[in-house]
Amino acid sequence: MADWFLLGFAIASIPLYIFGIIGNAMVIRIVHKTREMHTTTNYLLASLAVSDAITIFTFPMYIAYERSFGPPLENFSKFSCKFVVIGDIATVSSALTLTVIAVERYHAILKPFSSNLRLNEENIKKAIALIWTSSSVLGIPGFFLYVWNNEKAPCDGPWGSKPNLASKIYIIVNLLLTTYIPIVVFLFCYGSLIKGLYFSNEICTESTNEDNSEKKNF
């Protein structure tokens, strides 16, 4: 009964699935086709849209390997058991991209004159390539850790109820790089922005000093 409930949930999610794919595809196309949108932040947002689109696209695989719906979908479930890792890689990429965006906003607003710390058109592509490479390196072990189990029906993987040593190491590294470190970075960067904007007035001071220097030049 639970399997059919899960299948019903998957069917009910189809509209969100479609709109998610279309929305992210539009973001990617707009950034790609519009010259004015070719900025470092928008490139990162386009990369984030790619990650989100892949995650949404692989969503049915998560449903398929989690439960067994009988012989008609068994082969797809076995296929999903391995290739659901693609969605994991995209999820890691999303977390790392959001972290880079937070750091970029921090430097752009609080340290606007530290140009050596900022991303630019020359290194943004390298940064995005590094994000996806790191995500792939972190996700590739999943191809070996996810194993189809004919007795239990679902896919045995690092997130199972009884993970082995390799799975435990994978979980620790994954959570550290995709959850705990990004959370610390978010709290520091956006906390500093809130502090500078509403409490210490550092951001206002920077803007005032810049305006005064421009007036002197005139």
N, C-alpha and C positions, 0 to 999 in steps of 0.2 A: 504493500500500500504506500509505504514511504517512497519507493522508487517512482511510482506514478505521480505522487505529489511533487517530487523533484522535477519530473518531466513536465508537469503542468506549469511549474514555476519557470522552467526554461522557456516554454512556449509563450508565457505571459511577458517574458523579458524581451521578446523579439522586437517590439517597437523601440525600446531603449537601445537595443543592439544596433538597429538600423540607423537611428538618429545619431548615435555615438560615432559610428563609422563615417557617416556623411559630414557631421560637424567637424571632426578632426581632419577629414580629407579637404574640406573647404579652407581650414586654417593653413594647411600645407600648401595648397594651390595659391592662396592669396599672397603668402610670404614669398613663394617662388616666382610668381608672375609680376608682382608689384615692386618696382625698383625702390620706391620710397620706404618699403617695408624691410629692406635689406639692412637691418641693424643687428647688433650682437644679441640683444634681448629677444628680438623676433626670431632669429635663427634658433635660439634655445627653445623658444615656444614652439617652433615648427618641429624640432626634435622631440619635444615633449608630446606633441600631437601624434607623431609617428609611434611613439611608445604606447600611448593610450589606445591608438587604433589597433595596434597589434594585440594588446591585452584584451580589448573587446572582441577582436576576431577569434582569439583562442578561448574565449569564454565557454563555448560549447564543449571544448575538450575537457575542461575542468568538470563539467556536469557528467560527461560520458565516462571518465575514468573513476569517478567517485562512486558510481552505482552501476549495477549490471541490469540492463533492460532486455536481456535475453539474446538469443542467437542473431537476430537482425542487426543489432548494434554492437555485438561483441567484438568484431574486427575493428570497428571504429574506436571502441574503448581501449583495445590493446595498442592501437596506433596513438591514441591520445596520451596513453601512459608515458610514452617517451617524448612526444613532441609538444607536450604541455610545457616543457622546459622553455620553449620559445616565448611563451607568455611570461614565465619567470624572469627571463632576460629583459624583456620589455619593462616589467615592473621595477627591476633594479635600475634600469636606465631612467625611468621616471623619477625615482627617488634621488639619484645622483644629479639629474638635470635640475630638479627643484632646489637642491643644495647649492649648485653652482649659481643659479639665479639669485638665491638669497645672498650669497657672498658678493655677487656682482652689484646688486642693489646697495649693499652696505658700503662698498668702495665708491660707488657712483655718487652717493648722497653725503656720506660722512667724510670721505677722503677723495674729493673730486680732483685734487691736484696730484695725486699719486698715480700717474699714468702707467707706471710700470706694473701696477697691481691690477690694471683693468684689462678686460678682453677687448680685442679690436678685430677688424676685418682680416688681419693677417693671421691671428692665432685662434679665432673662433672655431674654424673648421677642425683644427687640431684638437681643440678642447672637446668638441662633439665626438670626434673619432675616438679620443681617449675614453670618454664616457661609455660609448658602445663597446669598445674593446674590453674595458674593465667589467662591464655587465656580462659580456659573453664569457669571459674567464671565470666569473663567479657562477654563471649558470650552467656551464658545460658539465660539471660533475653530476648534475641532475640526470643526464642521459644514462649514467651508470648506476645512480642510486635509485631511480624509479624502475621498479620491476613488476610486471604483471603477475598476479598470484591467482591461479585457477581455483584454489581452495577458498580464498576469502572473497574472490570476485573483484574487489576494487584494486587499485594500483598501490602497491607497497612502495613508499618513498621515504625521504628523510623526515617528512612531517607525520609519519605514521605513529601509531600508539606505542610501538616498541622499536625505536630507532637503534641501529648499531652504532659503533664508535665513529665510523666515517660519517654517518648521518648526523650525529651529535656535533661533530666538528663543523660540518657544513651549516647546520642550523645556527651555531654560535657566530661563525664568520658572517653569515647572511644577515642575521639580526643586527650585528654590530655595524656593518657597512650600510645597510639599507634602512635601519630604524633608529638605533641609539645615536650614532654619530650625526645623521641628518637632523634629529631632534635637537641635539646640543647646538648645532650650527644655526638652526632656525631661531632658537631661543636667544642666542647671542646676537645674531645679525638684526633680527626684527626687534628684539628687546632694546638694542642700542639705538635703532632708528626711533622707536617710541620715546626713549629717554631723551635723545637729542632734540626731538621735535616738541615735546610737551613739558619736559622738566628742566633740562640743563640749557635749552635754547642754543645748542651748538650748531644746529642746522641753520637757524635764523641768523646767527652770527656770521657763519660762513657766507650766506647769501648777501648780507649787508656789507661785509668787507669787500666782496667781489663787486657789488654795485658801486661802492665808493671809489674803488680803484679805477673802474671804467669811467666814472665821472671826472676823475682827475686827469685821465688821458685825454678827455675832450677839452 
